[in-house]
Amino acid sequence: MSDELVLTVAKNRLRGIQNEIPYSGLDTHVSIDAEGRGLIDIFCNGDPIGQEIIETRDSWKGPDRLNVYGRVIDKKMRLVVLAPQIDSLKVRMKMLELNNWWRFYYMVYSYDDEGRLARVLRPTPADSRMSYFN
């Protein structure tokens, strides 16, 4: 994945962050780590309040990823994970493991090759969705 795509995704998320957290003291910092992941750190009046992680096609599969996500949540910070569209539902399913430890203050977004974002909601079995209409 190119740094250009990571920066496009970050730019699109920064607009979303401004809408979701409309505080005047909001500040963000964007960086790319050694593995090509994008990181958006969010501060309010200088205090860290959230982190957004733009995962690559392979980085989300690392054995430590749930621990990394859990550490962000344990600090009482907002966590958003952005994953490639093709993997986004798998990432969302993997993150459900965090719920077993009452760590469920997170959101998942997918992004396509153009950097467009879409929220990935909690999956529900088709049968339970159909029962609402029967």
C-alpha positions as CSV (number, residue, x, y, z in Angstrom):
1,M,0.0,0.0,0.0
2,S,1.4,3.4,-0.9
3,D,2.0,6.3,1.5
4,E,-0.2,8.4,-0.8
5,L,-3.2,6.2,-0.2
6,V,-2.6,6.3,3.5
7,L,-2.5,10.1,3.4
8,T,-5.6,10.2,1.3
9,V,-7.5,8.1,3.8
10,A,-6.1,10.2,6.7
11,K,-7.2,13.4,4.9
12,N,-10.7,12.0,4.5
13,R,-10.9,10.9,8.1
14,L,-9.7,14.3,9.4
15,R,-12.8,15.8,7.8
16,G,-14.9,13.2,9.6
17,I,-13.2,13.8,12.9
18,Q,-13.9,17.5,12.7
19,N,-17.6,16.6,12.3
20,E,-17.7,13.9,15.0
21,I,-15.8,15.9,17.6
22,P,-16.7,19.6,17.2
23,Y,-14.5,21.1,19.9
24,S,-12.5,24.3,19.4
25,G,-9.5,22.9,21.2
26,L,-9.2,19.8,18.9
27,D,-5.8,19.0,17.3
28,T,-4.7,16.1,15.3
29,H,-1.3,14.6,14.3
30,V,-0.9,12.3,11.3
31,S,2.1,10.0,10.9
32,I,3.1,6.8,9.0
33,D,4.9,4.1,11.0
34,A,7.7,1.8,9.8
35,E,5.2,-0.8,8.6
36,G,3.3,1.7,6.5
37,R,0.3,2.0,8.8
38,G,-1.2,5.5,9.2
39,L,-1.7,6.9,12.7
40,I,-4.0,9.8,13.6
41,D,-3.6,11.0,17.1
42,I,-6.4,13.2,18.4
43,F,-5.9,15.8,21.2
44,C,-8.3,18.1,22.9
45,N,-6.7,21.1,24.6
46,G,-3.4,19.1,24.5
47,D,-4.7,15.9,26.1
48,P,-4.9,12.7,24.1
49,I,-8.5,11.6,23.5
50,G,-8.2,9.2,20.6
51,Q,-6.2,7.3,18.1
52,E,-7.1,6.2,14.6
53,I,-5.1,3.4,12.9
54,I,-5.1,3.0,9.2
55,E,-4.2,-0.6,8.7
56,T,-2.6,-2.0,5.6
57,R,-3.7,-5.2,3.8
58,D,-1.3,-7.3,6.0
59,S,-0.7,-5.2,9.2
60,W,-4.1,-5.9,10.8
61,K,-3.3,-9.6,10.8
62,G,-0.3,-9.2,13.2
63,P,-0.6,-11.2,16.4
64,D,-0.3,-8.1,18.6
65,R,-3.0,-6.0,16.9
66,L,-5.8,-6.7,19.4
67,N,-3.4,-5.9,22.2
68,V,-2.5,-2.6,20.6
69,Y,-6.2,-1.8,20.1
70,G,-7.0,-2.8,23.7
71,R,-4.2,-0.5,25.1
72,V,-5.8,2.5,23.4
73,I,-9.2,1.6,24.8
74,D,-7.8,0.9,28.3
75,K,-6.5,4.5,28.3
76,K,-10.1,5.6,27.9
77,M,-9.4,6.9,24.5
78,R,-11.5,6.7,21.3
79,L,-10.3,4.1,18.9
80,V,-11.0,4.0,15.2
81,V,-9.5,1.3,12.9
82,L,-9.6,1.8,9.2
83,A,-9.0,-1.3,7.0
84,P,-8.9,-2.0,3.3
85,Q,-12.4,-2.7,2.0
86,I,-11.6,-6.3,1.1
87,D,-10.6,-7.1,4.7
88,S,-12.8,-4.7,6.7
89,L,-15.5,-7.2,7.7
90,K,-12.8,-9.7,8.9
91,V,-11.2,-6.9,10.9
92,R,-14.6,-6.0,12.4
93,M,-15.2,-9.7,13.3
94,K,-11.7,-10.0,14.9
95,M,-12.3,-6.9,17.0
96,L,-15.4,-8.5,18.5
97,E,-12.9,-10.4,20.7
98,L,-12.3,-7.1,22.5
99,N,-15.9,-7.1,23.6
100,N,-15.2,-10.2,25.8
101,W,-13.1,-7.9,28.0
102,W,-15.6,-5.0,27.9
103,R,-13.5,-3.1,25.5
104,F,-16.1,-2.0,23.0
105,Y,-15.5,1.7,22.6
106,Y,-14.3,1.5,19.0
107,M,-15.4,2.0,15.4
108,V,-14.3,0.4,12.2
109,Y,-14.2,1.9,8.7
110,S,-13.3,0.5,5.4
111,Y,-11.5,2.3,2.6
112,D,-11.2,1.6,-1.1
113,D,-8.4,2.2,-3.5
114,E,-9.5,5.8,-3.9
115,G,-9.4,6.5,-0.2
116,R,-13.2,6.6,0.2
117,L,-14.5,5.6,3.6
118,A,-17.5,3.6,4.8
119,R,-18.5,2.7,8.3
120,V,-18.4,-1.1,9.0
121,L,-21.2,-1.9,11.5
122,R,-21.4,-4.9,13.8
123,P,-22.4,-8.0,11.7
124,T,-25.7,-9.6,12.4
125,P,-26.8,-13.0,11.2
126,A,-29.3,-12.8,8.3
127,D,-31.8,-14.9,10.2
128,S,-32.0,-12.4,13.1
129,R,-32.5,-9.5,10.7
130,M,-35.3,-11.4,8.9
131,S,-37.1,-12.1,12.2
132,Y,-37.7,-8.4,12.7
133,F,-39.9,-8.4,9.7
134,N,-41.8,-11.6,10.3
